[in-house]
């Protein structure tokens, strides 16, 4: 199975807000061209996401989100209401916990006998 690891390395969010187009470059790919593939046409999401793929390597190099303001508004509402059933809120929390665990790996694994159990 392919695992995707994306790091946003640059972006453009033009001040023209009629369409609110967000361009994201992934993994230092700013000067590379690609073919746009729509990835959320089968959803009811009020925005459109395209991932750009470099044809020779099949590497995903950038993303384009049309009506990105709708995406941010949806996320803001979900986070403000602490909606843990919202998949993006859960995803963020999972990734944030993974980041904390990675950052404190030594503390969590070096002396587990010194850790105090927490009630569930």
N, C-alpha and C positions, 0 to 999 in steps of 0.2 A: 504494500500500500504506500502511495506517495504521501509524504507529510509536508504540509505547507508551513513555512515559517516566514512571515512577512514582517518587515520593519519599515515603517513609513519614513522615508529619508528626505522627502521634499513634497510640497503641496502648493497649489494655487487655488484660492477662493476669490475669484474676481468680485469687485465691488458691485457690478451689475447684478441686482438681486431678483430680476424678473424670473429667471430660471434657476438661480442658485446652483451653479455648476461647480463641483468640487473635483479637482484633479489631484491624485495621489501617486507619487512615484515610490516604488517598493525596492528595497535592497540596492540602493545606488544605481538605479536604472534610468536616470533622467534623460540621457542622450540616446536612448535606444527606442526604435519604433516597434509597433506591434499591431496585431489585429484585434479589434474589439469584439468581445463575446458577451451578449446579455446574459445575466445570471439570476435575475429575479423576476422574469416575465411571468412565471407561474405562481406568483404570490399576489396578494392584495395590497402590498406595501405602496404607500403614496410617493414613491421615488423610484428611480431607475438606476441600476448598477450594471456597469460593464467592466469586465476585467480584460486587460490588454495582454495578449500572449505573443511572445516572440516566435515566429513560425519555425525558425531553424532549430531552436532548442526546446520549444514548448514551455518555456519559462514564463510565468506570470510576472510582468514587469511593472504594471501600473493599473490604476483603477480610475474610473470616471463615475461620479454620482450626480445625476440630474435631479433637481428638486431636493438637494441635500438639506435644505432648511426643514423639510418635512421629516427627514430622518432624525435630525437633531431635536426637533420638537417632540417627536415620539419618544426618544430616549429621555429627554428632560422630564416629560410627564411620568414615565415609568420609574425613573430614579426618585423623583419628588414624592411619589406615592409609595415608594419602597415596595414596588410590585415584584416580589420574588418569583412569581410565575412567568414574568416576562423573560423570554429566552436571552435577550441582550443583557438584562440586568444580571441574570445568573451567570452568563458567560463572563462578564466583567468581574464579578465577585470571584469566580473560579480562577481566572487568570491572575487577579490580584493576590489571592491566597497562594497560588503557585509561586508568584514572585517573592512573597514574604518567606515561604518555605525554602526557596532556593537561596535567598540572601542569608538566611539563618540556618542553613543546612548543618553546619558544624555544631551549633548550639543544640539543635534538635536531635542529633544522632550521636554526639560524642559521649555524653554522660546521661543516658535516659533515666538511670536510677535516681538522679537528683531532681528530676522533673516531678512536680506535684500533680497527682491526678485531678482532673476537673470533672465535676458532676455534669451529667448529660441533661 
